Amino acid sequence: MKKKVVIFGLLALMFAACHQETMEERTLRECQEITRKRCPEDQGNNSFLDSMVFDVKSHTIIHYYRLVKEADNEENAMAKKAELDERMVEAIRQDMSYRSVKDAGYSFRFIARSDSSGRVLYDKTITKDDYGY
């Protein structure tokens, strides 16, 4: 009888330890939690983070923004694209909350839409080559 209890206990431990969350599962879950708990979130400068999603196939974390008021201007967005590209790359480089996904070589994509027209005013993908990992 003791032997059966020990074997059952060992089997239970093995099954409990079998499923550890993969990096992809964790990233997907965390993006869903951020979207559910914090979005829409005011980012300042008339922009709101509306959601975050994770594309498992391409290993890309996608941030969806909505631009309002003065930021909701296609001409300004085009004129400041190069500056914004640099700022986004630098932000990813410095953001330690992304350390594990940067170590894994994940990419980051930022898409900003006009609140008034729904048109994409900014779309930038940052890869490991860009952020230096």
Disulfide bonds with the S-S distance in Angstrom:
none
